[in-house]
Amino acid sequence: MQFELTEEQAMIKETARRFAAEDIAPTLEEEERAHAFKPERVAKMGELGFFTCRLPEEFGGTGMGFVESVLMAEEIAKVSASWRLPFNMQNLGPSLTVAKYGTPEQKKKYIPGWVAGTQLGFFAMTESNTGSDVASMKTHAIDKGDHYEIHGNKMWISQAQVGDAGLLYAYTDRSKGNRGMTAFIIEPKTMKGCTARAIDTKLGLNCSPTGEFAFEGMKVPKENVLGKPGAGFQICMWQLNQTRLGCAAGALGVAGGALELAINYANERTQFGKPISKHQMIQAQIAEMVVEHQAAQMLVYRAAWLKDQGKPSQYETSVAKLAASEAAVHAANECIKIFGSYGYSTEFPAERFYRDAKSLQIVEGTSNVQKIIISGMACGFTPNRD
């Protein structure tokens, strides 16, 4: 086993760390208060090659794989969990899915813009009554000959109200169950019949826009069907296995950021005549945070490595996502306790880490869903897939 990063991977990690420190951190608190999203920052991330994971060179790929993507996302999330989201919205979601299932024309038309960060991406599957049970979605597409007409709603969609092009999952034949679901590539700003609205009532991730779509007969050309009609559920599950890793990487970043913050504060804060890091109860909290973070880190890196080797990884990805998201919430919670009253204040980032961490137990499959996936494969009920 090789536990050290290559020279190139270390350089990639440092590039992301420096970008987070120099481009995000200086204005982050102001942007958090304003719930500000900066499309130009996504484009800058694209220029730096952040969205090139596992893509052919002809579409902007640079030879980087999942391990490199995890390393970059982790460093960004140490500073801002909001700014980890573009890794999924631009690369691990739309780009990789179209690269695997799309036609040559679809790949040429859409992937370069997502990779460059100049075309904001998204993927729409969640609805008001559809979360963990993806197959229960109500959005449907009616065959109109040369196009489909979309009716329904999607919500809790990252980058919905700013998105240029992304993926939509809808039923084309409900009588076939999940085999009647189809994936589409849509352009909500130019396809008539689509309205996007912002969701501003979130606990955290303030700099990552979240919204909902309302489809009232939106016309989608048949050349925008991704894969074959009826293959949408399979495509959706494959896509989630990739974006789930991005969430796990974000959780590593949040846990690592909260840990660093807690250690720095514990070394500076003095009570009873000595730094609180000298008190055993604080040491116990920090030790727990360190162990959980490092354990999750190995699990996430292993899942990324398996993907880069082309090996089945659904089982390992769910294990990694569960471990990392739970570690992130625990680390953020302990960080607040170590800060005491200051941890409860918006003056310090401890409370932001906690608010942002909670999302990671929900997105791309809740912790309960991960347990179902893990136990099913551990007990031999379902096979491990890519």
LUMVEXKE-889747 format. One record per residue: x, y, z of N, C-alpha, C in turn. Coordinates in steps of 0.001 Angstrom, whole numbers, plus 500000, padded with zeros to 6 digits. Example, Ala and Ser with C-alpha at 12.3 -4.5 7.8 and 13.67 -1.06 7.14 Angstrom:
LUMVEXKE-889747
513190494310507800512300495500507800513200496700507800;512850497750507080513670498940507140512900500030507870;
***
This chain:
LUMVEXKE-889747
500833498808500000500000500000500000500875501252500000;500423502254499274501162503507499201500293504606499800;500723505168500914499918506164501611500371507595501352;501415507762500573501902509107500294501390509587498936;501154510884498852500742511477497591501922511566496644;501648511477495369502697511706494385503048513187494387;504146513520493766504555514925493690503490515761492981;502906515196491945501872515915491200500615516104492039;500236515058492784499045515169493630499258516199494740;500452516222495310500761517208496350500678518626495790;501106518807494556501049520118493918499592520522493662;498779519567493219497361519833492975496664520219494273;496959519504495330496387519792496651496783521192497107;498031521556496909498520522879497307497875523978496479;497658523728495211496994524718494354495596525018494881;494856523973495257493508524161495794493549524863497144;494519524494497976494640525145499288494913526631499136;495813526952498223496161528354498002494989529133497412;494251528506496502493082529169495923492058529483497008;491808528511497891490846528729498968491296529850499893;492596529877500195493127530890501118493151532278500510;493460532364499227493661533673498597492430534211497888;491593533317497331490463533779496529489126533701497263;489001532769498207487727532574498897487736533187500294;488729532841501089488746533227502498488655534734502766;489372535592502017489373537018502376487996537678502381;487086537234501538485760537878501446484621536940501858;484961535771502399483944534748502643482875535195503632;483262535782504746482270536133505760481285537167505229;481783538123504462480905539116503843479959538447502852;480486537525502053479657536811501080478637535912501773;479023535293502888478092534459503643476911535280504136;477182536458504672476099537303505176475159537741504048;475712537956502875474921538404501724474355537251500914;474689536006501285474293534819500514474727535002499049;475957535443498881476448535808497549477079534621496830;476732534490495575477321533483494691478046534222493567;479274533793493275480081534483492275480377533546491102;479634533658489998479878532799488839481308532911488319;481903534094488446483272534275487961484264533422488739;483928533091489970484816532212490747484756530788490207;483566530356489794483434529028489182484291528957487917;484257530038487127485070530082485906486557530039486237;486942530691487325488353530671487720488763529277488173;487869528591488871488131527205489267488285526334488024;487459526638487011487580525915485745488924526155485086;489386527399485094490691527733484514491823526958485182;491680526718486479492712526001487234492614524484487062;491603524025486304491482522594486029490783521802487112;490010522468487970489361521778489079488287520792488620;487750520986487414486593520189486969486936519201485852;488156518714485836488608517870484724488670516381485059;488258516010486255488386514623486711487801513614485721;488628512646485321488231511480484522487564511826483196;487987512918482584487417513312481300488466513237480196;488054512877478972488995512821477852489585514205477563;490799514202477046491492515456476749490711516311475763;490022515674474816489298516432473796488158517267474385;487725516943475608486664517704476252487171518518477442;488485518662477538489058519468478605489737518689479702;489774517357479583490425516546480599491920516790480668;492488516623481863493927516857482070494655515629482594;493953514504482637494585513292483151494360513072484636;493698514023485284493426513861486713492277512888486925;492301512231488088491270511266488408490490511648489648;489779510682490198488959510918491376489795511288492596;490962510682492734491807511015493887492155512497493874;492554512997492724492899514416492623491689515309492885;490520514899492388489307515671492619488972515736494108;489113514612494798488871514565496242489831515483496987;491106515436496613492103516273497283491767517755497128;491353518154495943491020519560495707489748519961496449;488720519136496350487453519457497015487630519523498525;488436518653499058488693518645500497489334519960500942;490301520437500196490975521682500564490038522884500465;489206522904499448488249524005499301487259523993500460;486749522811500815485738522698501866486288523023503245;487593522933503442488180523347504712487914524821504983;487799525582503914487534527014504025486046527287503835;485423526680502806484008526917502530483361525680501933;482393525128502659481653523983502125480811524387500925;480375525653500885479586526126499744480347525984498442;481637526295498489482423526320497261482989524960496879;482615523921497660482894522555497243481854522093496235;480641522669496303479535522219495459479846522221493965;480557523222493412480817523208491970481536521961491461;482278521272492317482930520036491876481878519026491418;480738518985492117479652518088491725478831518645490575;478546519945490642477659520552489648478300520653488269;479616520775488214480317520953486942480946519661486419;481425518831487333482258517702486918481678516337487281;481616516029488571481245514671488986479803514321488637;478957515349488477477571515112488085477394515147486583;477100516311486010476795516393484568477905515907483644;479127516386483836480198516062482879480476514571482796;480680513939483956481002512511483935479840511678483405;478617512088483736477449511320483305477246511419481799;477397512627481251477285512784479802478454512102479097;479638512144479703480796511470479113480563509966479003;479832509390479951479587507944479947478398507564479071;477325508337479122476084507932478464475699508780477253;476374509897477043475964510811475992476410510421474593;475772511038473615476176510879472216477396511754471956;478133511504470866479267512376470532478860513848470441;477684514093469896477203515475469754476931516103471120;476335515340472026476052515859473367477348516148474122;478299515262474003479583515461474688480274516729474195;480291516895472899480958518051472295480260519355472654;478943519310472737478177520529472984478230520976474435;478199520032475384477995520411476774479217520283477688;480009519249477517481066518995478494482099520125478579;482595520668477468483617521720477580483190522921478422;481941523341478311481462524485479091481402524189480575;480967522971480929480957522582482340482375522536482897;483284521968482132484664521835482578485318523208482755;485015524117481851485601525460481919484977526316483013;483826525905483514483146526684484540482397527881483984;482289527953482682481585529064482039480117528733481786;479761527471481907478388526993481767478023526324483089;477149526954483852476834526450485180475917525238485091;476322524176485771475601522912485692474745522622486912;473998521545486846473123521090487930472614519703487572;471947519061488500471208517837488189469955517833489048;468811517565488404467512517708489046466800516369489169;466714515874490410465978514640490666465012514795491840;465388515561492863464583515697494076463308516494493833;462234516078494500460955516779494443460427516959495856;459312517654496000458773517928497341458455516641498097;458035515607497390457721514330498028458632513204497548;459721513582496923460671512579496417462072512943496860;462612512148497766463978512357498227464736511038498139;464716510290499225465398508990499242464794508008498241;463478508077498050462780507191497111462721507869495741;463820507790495002463923508480493714462832508030492753;462478506755492807461498506209491858460093506756492065;459871507481493153458526508011493424458293509377492787;459252509878492014459110511209491412457862511292490543;457300512501490471456073512740489712456319513467488380;457455514120488248457743514836487004457717513865485829;457030514245484752456886513329483618457083514072482296;457427513300481288457682513832479949456746513151478954;456062513945478170455118513423477179455754513463475790;455730512344475090456301512253473748455428513018472753;456006514024472122455286514856471159455842514722469736;456492513607469478457025513370468139458486513732468030;458782515009467782460174515413467650460735515992468949;459887516036469990460343516568471273459512515973472407;459983516184473628459226515808474811458717517071475492;457576516963476138456996518069476878457042517702478368;457741518521479137457979518209480541456976518927481442;456416518169482386455502518727483371455930518250484762;455908519142485730456242518752487094457109519776487795;457657519373488918458469520271489738459672519536490315;460753520270490492461930519772491189462324520810492235;462843520348493362463268521311494374464519520835495087;465128521772495831466413521539496483467493521196495453;467478521925494354468433521692493278469543522746493341;470746522309493595471881523235493638472094523871492269;472265525179492263472506525997491079471316526055490126;470112525714490601468931525727489738468697527092489123;468645528133489951468273529457489463469384530157488681;470586529590488683471683530166487896472140529221486795;471596528011486767472084526975485866471833527256484393;472824526938483587472723527098482132472304525796481451;472901524685481895472597523378481314472857522312482363;471972521331482423472150520281483417471278519085483115;471202518176484074470476516920483894469128516958484593;468143516378483954466805516266484509466352514814484390;465753514316485464465208512962485466463688513038485569;462997512328484658461536512367484608461010511062484022;459748510756484296459135509550483742458632509795482319;458927508853481451458345508849480114457317507727479968;457360506752480878456374505668480874456258505134482299;455336505684483053455203505323484465454764503872484659;454115503276483663453631501903483799454766500908483948;455980501298483551457143500406483627457931500567484919;457403501338485877458140501548487123459402502332486863;460460502021487604461691502803487415462325502594486046;461886501564485320462385501373483955461680502277482940;460792503103483451460138504073482590460655505488482818;461746505608483567462344506913483841463397507220482782;463485508488482386464426508897481340465233510106481807;466469510162481361467348511291481672467395512247480484;467373513535480785467421514572479757468524515586480081;469058516216479043469917517384479220469051518596478900;468919519496479862468040520648479646468808521960479778;468269522988479160468806524344479247467676525252479725;467522525399481024466339526078481575466197527549481202;467285528207480853467206529629480513466699529863479093;466811528841478260466421529015476853465247528143476436;464944527109477180463821526236476858462563526782477520;461606527195476715460381527800477241459568526788478044;458923527309479088458096526446479914458771526026481197;459921526625481508460643526316482745460817527588483560;460444527526484828460653528642485750461523528169486898;462566528931487212463455528604488327463294529647489424;463180529178490650463033530073491792464068529716492853;464537530728493566465521530510494620464861529994495890;465599529157496636465198528739497974466149529425498946;465628530351499730466471531153500620466347530749502078;465637529672502352465354529297503747466257528162504230;467518528200503844468434527119504200469158527409505515;469562526342506196470353526455507412471773526908507109;472349526372506043473741526676505723473988526716504226;475258526541503852475680526608502448475172527903501800;475393529008502483474823530285502063475347530800500732;476551530408500361477131530901499105476908529948497944;476142528907498180475799527972497112474324528117496799;473960528618495618472550528842495305471777527530495214;470608527525495828469725526364495794468345526835495357;467690526056494499466403526513493996465482525378493605;464400525761492937463421524786492460463048525107491022;462635524079490311462168524218488938460672523915488881;459968524689488080458578524373487742458515524200486229;458084523018485789458007522715484355456541522720483919;456223523609483026454862523730482515454883523575480997;455071522336480582455137522039479159456453522427478518;457547522370479285458858522706478713459190521739477577;459573522282476436459877521462475266461363521116475242;461649519820475209463024519327475161463192518497473892;464088518879472990464305518107471756464715516669472068;464336515764471196464667514363471444466161514081471424;466912514950470742468367514760470755468963515074472123;468150515595473044468620515881474392468300514775475378;467764513675474891467620512487475747469013511924475992;469336511675477257470636511121477613470511509607477752;471301508877476971471136507428476943469855507099476189;469220506015476572467982505606475920466775505940476796;465610506182476190464397506348476990464198505125477884;463927505354479149463751504249480082465004503894480862;466147504481480487467406504169481175467735505190482264;466798506092482547467071507180483468467411506767484885;466720505749485402466981505324486781468391504755486908;468795503935485953470150503377485953471182504491485883;470945505468485014471869506590484870471925507397486161;470758507608486767470683508375488008471483507706489125;471329506395489265472047505673490318473550505704490078;473961505588488804475387505670488492475924507062488837;475174508077488460475615509449488730475747509692490228;474782509222491013474831509424492456476062508774493081;476502507671492517477695507019493049478951507844492820;478914508733491844480069509605491604479953510881492460;478777511508492424478617512750493182478650512493494689;478292511288495092478370510916496513479807511021497017;480761510677496165482160510797496559482528512267496760;481987513149495910482248514575496073481741515083497409;480568514587497839480036514962499150480942514459500271;481458513255500109482365512701501119483636513542501215;484138513999500069485323514865500073485020516185500771;483822516720500525483431517943501206483353517751502707;482858516596503131482779516293504562484170516221505184;485111515647504462486497515631504956486999517046505202;486683517935504249487129519310504382486513519998505583;485216519815505780484542520434506921485116519903508234;485286518586508313485846517995509532487262518496509776;488063518561508706489436519032508842489498520496509228;488617521310508644488586522731508976488172522960510415;487154522236510879486694522362512264487771521896513233;488473520839512872489550520320513724490675521344513864;491126521911512746492188522909512792491772524120513609;490540524556513423490028525708514152490008525430515654;489539524239516023489453523877517433490831523793518080;491790523207517387493143523076517933493786524447518125;493658525296517129494249526636517236493662527409518405;492347527321518556491701528039519649492090527449521004;492133526107521085492481525451522352493897525795522795;494780526013521851496153526389522194496268527854522622;495323528679522186495366530107522510494566530462523761;493444529795523949492538530123525050493094529621526379;493153530486527380493689530131528694492584530127529744;492517529059530508491621528959531654492332528202532767;492099528629534006492749528008535164494272528026535039;494771529097534405496209529324534366496972528581533291;496273527936532341496980527235531269496072527119530049;496659526901528857495837526743527649494851525598527845;493639525758527309492645524703527510493052523402526818;493990523476525876494484522251525246495268521382526217;495586521922527377496289521153528415495314520426529334;494022520700529184493017520050530019492557518758529360;492438517719530155492190516384529612490864516278528855;489836516950529311488549516853528623488633517426527208;489343518534527061489540519125525736490407518206524884;491431517623525494492299516686524771491505515483524267;490560515006525087489742513862524687488872514226523477;488305515434523491487488515874522361488313515948521084;489490516546521188490342516704520007490811515340519502;491146514435520425491597513099520018490498512378519230;489259512477519684488138511858518965487991512448517568;488105513756517483487990514421516185489087513968515233;490306513856515742491444513436514915491246512020514393;490865511108515277490712509702514882489601509547513841;488468510170514086487350510045513142487696510675511792;488386511806511827488753512471510581489733511635509778;490762511110510431491754510325509709491175509014509188;490293508399509961489652507159509501488800507438508264;488018508514508311487190508877507169488048509209505960;489167509862506203490065510245505113490555509019504354;490955507983505068491424506765504412490306506098503612;489094506119504152487962505510503456487619506272502176;487636507591502243487311508402501065488398508249500000;489642508301500414490739508148499450490686506769498791;490346505743499566490277504386499000489160504286497973;488004504863498281486890504834497322487284505547496030;487981506667496157488435507409494975489431506581494172;490324505913494862491333505081494187490667503944493421;489675503299494031488963502212493356488308502710492073;487725503886492119487100504455490921488146504699489838;489296505192490235490355505445489252490878504154488631;490750503045489358491189501746488834490092501061488021;488922501684487951487816501083487223487192499904487933;487363499833489251486826498722490033485471499094490641;484622498112490953483359498398491628483603499199492906;482765500198493169483058501091494288481815501609495005;480630501136494632479423501657495263479427501398496771;479833500216497144479900499833498555480872500737499302;482085500865498774483115501665499444482775503156499453;482093503608498397481709505017498349480661505329499402;479698504451499593478688504663500623479300504590502021;480228503655502226480935503580503510481668504895503781;482349505392502759483117506629502899482216507824503161;481113507906502430480202509045502587479578509041503973;479156507883504454478566507785505784479578508179506860;480762507603506786481778507879507799482194509346507797;482401509897506608482887511274506518481828512280506946;480584512080506547479542513042506913479269513020508408;479261511831509002479064511751510447480249512353511194;481459512129510689482653512714511309482624514236511213;482129514755510099482062516206509913481115516849510915;479939516258511096478969516809512039479513516739513467;480137515620513808480692515480515155481830516471515386;482701516624514404483828517552514545483332518989514700;482333519359513897481799520720513981481122520952515323;480425519942515817479760520045517112480784520201518240;481831519396518202482870519476519233483618520802519154;483805521292517951484483522579517756483709523693518462;482393523698518293481570524706518965481706524594520477;481710523387521006481817523195522450483165523667522976;484205523433522215485536523879522631485611525402522641;484939526045521700484902527509521651484011528103522737;483108527296523298482207527811524309481232528819523713;480996529903524416480048530920523938480450531490522595;481745531624522350482201532145521061481827531205519917;481716529920520207481322528972519183479899529176518714;479088529746519590477692530011519276477525531333518540;478591532091518448478559533405517824478942533323516352;478336534201515551478697534266514135480024534994513927;480644535425515002481947536104514915483043535140514480;482856533865514783483822532835514434483178531813513494;483984531119512685483420530183511700482944528858512275;483086528644513589482685527360514168481216527058513881;480340528063514078478905527822513850478610527576512373;479378528197511480479174527971510043479544526540509664;480637526031510233481005524643509967479867523710510378;479245524006511520478165523140511992476961523211511054;476562524416510671475413524577509779475661523895508436;476863524060507913477180523453506622477300521935506709;477837521451507829478051520002507981476745519224507943;475677519787508491474413519048508567473892518640507197;474167519454506188473696519113504843474303517816504343;475511517509504799476233516353504284475655515031504766;474819515080505796474117513875506232472857513627505399;472550514561504490471310514498503726471551514306502232;472410515141501648472557515170500196473154513882499639;472787513579498391473284512397497676473044511105498452;471919511072499132471563509904499927471836510161501396;470788510155502219470937510411503649471821509342504307;472196509609505544472978508607506278472206507298506404;470875507403506564470060506181506636470106505405505323;470046506115504198470120505450502899471475504770502727;472543505430503161473868504810503062473926503518503874;473279503518505029473262502307505854472513501174505158;471444501523504456470688500509503701471567499919502600;472267500802501848473151500340500773474256499459501332;474895499929502400476033499205502987475597497843503519;474508497823504277474067496549504864473605495576503787;472957496090502739472507495221501658473656494519500965;474738495264500733475905494663500082476695493780501055;476781494207502316477506493410503313476836492055503526;475513492040503449474768490793503663474590489981502386;475077490522501264475021489793500012473707489904499268;472855490874499664471563491034498986471711491694497625;472664492590497515472888493333496256474381493335495928;474738493372494656476150493354494262476770494747494348;478087494779494467478822496039494405478934496450492942;478688497738492658478705498216491272479664499390491128;479871499824489858480735500982489659479931502267489772;
***
